[in-house]
Amino acid sequence: MKIAVVALGKIGLPLAVQFAETGHEVVGVDVNADVVATVNRGEEPFPGEAHLAEKLAELVPAGRLRATTDYADAVPGADAVVVVVPLFVDEASAEPDFGWMDSATTSIGEHLTRGTLVSYETTLPVGTTRSRWKPMLERISGMTEGTDFHLVFSPERVLTGRVFADLRKYPKLIGGLSDAGAAAARVFYESVLEFDERPDLDRPNGVWDLGSVEAAELAKLAETTYRDVNIGLANQFGRFAAAHGIDIYSVIEASNSQPYSHIHRPGIAVGGHCIPVYPRLYLWTDPDATVVRAAREANTAMPAYTVGLAGGALGGLEGRTVVVLGAAYRGGVKETAFSGVFPTVAALTQAGATVLVHDPLYTADELAGYGFTAYELGTPVDAAIIQADHREYADLTPADLPGIGVLVDGRRITEPEAWVGVDRIVVGAGRRSD
C-alpha cells in the first residue's frame, strides 16, 4: 500500500515508521520544513522515543519512508491517509481549537482520490468525525463518503517514549460511518500492526470494531477521563488524609488489595497532552457531566495546594527562595505540555517567593525560554518542591540543596531517611508519609 501520515509529531512519526516497517510505502506530511528535512536525513527530530532513531536510519535510506511538506505529493493515490494533527484546547474557555485540523483536512480534501481510506487518530469530541470531517471532505473533494472514499476514527492509544511497544500491547479501536468503511479500516490496520498476546482480555488482542464512529470517539475520551476522575478522587482522599494524620498511600495499597478497587495516586499535578485535555473535550459535548467537571477542578487546584504546604511549613513564602524540581510534566519525558510547573511557579510567585526551576532534561537556556530562572544544584534555597518524578530526584539529599528547610515531595519519590533534619512533606500524606 501507499500510506500518507499527516503530521510527523511524537505520535505521527512513530506511526509512519511502524507502517513502513511492515513493508508499505509511506510518505509523511508535515508543515515544519525542519522536521521534514531531519526525517529525510534518516534522523529523529525529537529525542526520547525508544527505537525510533535506529528504525529511521534503516527505513529512510532504503526508500521505504520519506517526508514532505506538500500534500499534493503525499495524498493522491494513497490507499490510506492517517491523520495525527494536534487538536488544541483553549486554556481560558476550555473549547477545542480545530484550526490546525481544519487546515489539514482542507488540504487532504483538495488532493483526495477515489478509493482512499481516511483515518483520524487525533482524539476528538464525540460527533466530530461525522459532523465536521465528513461534510468538509465531501464538499472539498466533490466525492461521497462511503462510495468514493471511506472515513473512520481510530484513536491513538500510546504514550510517547514507548509508542512501538504500546502499538503491540493495546487493541486498535476502530469506528466507521459504514460497514464497508469499518471493514476497510480493519484490513488496513491488520496489515500494518502486530499484537501481543493478551490473556487478560476477554477477546483476542487485535483490531476491535466498536460499531460506530461515535463509540470509537467516546472510548478514547472515556479511558482518559476515567484516569483524571480517579486521580481527582485520590487527590481529595489525600488532602483529607493529610489533614487527619493518615498516610493515604497505605490506605490506597490496602484498598487496592481488593480486586474491585483501582485507586490511583495523588500528586502535585496532572500534566501532558492527554489526561488534563481530553476531559475538557468530553465536557464540551456533555456539559452536564458534573463528576468529570469536579475532578478537573480538584486536579487543577493541586499545584496551589502544594505551594500552600510549603508556605505553611515555612510560615510564609514572602522573600523565600524556592526551587521547583522538574519542568517536564512527568519523569523521564522532555515535554512540558500542561505541566504542573507553570501553575506551581505562578502560585509561588504570587506568594512572594523567589522562584527557580531545575530539570535534568533541560538546559538553562531552554528553561529561560519558558520564562524560568534556572537553578543549579548546590545553590542555597529555603525550600524545594518536587514537581516531576525524574529518577535523579529520588537520589537527592539536603547536601544538594544547601540551606533547605522544607521539602515538599509532590510525587512521593524521596526516602525519609535521606531527609533527616529537613521538614519533608509528601503530597497526599503530610509528614507521616512512610
Summary of the structure (lengths in Angstrom):
residues: 434
radius of gyration: 23.6
end to end distance: 55.9
largest distance: 72.4
contacts: 1515
relative contact order: 0.09
helix: 41%
strand: 15%
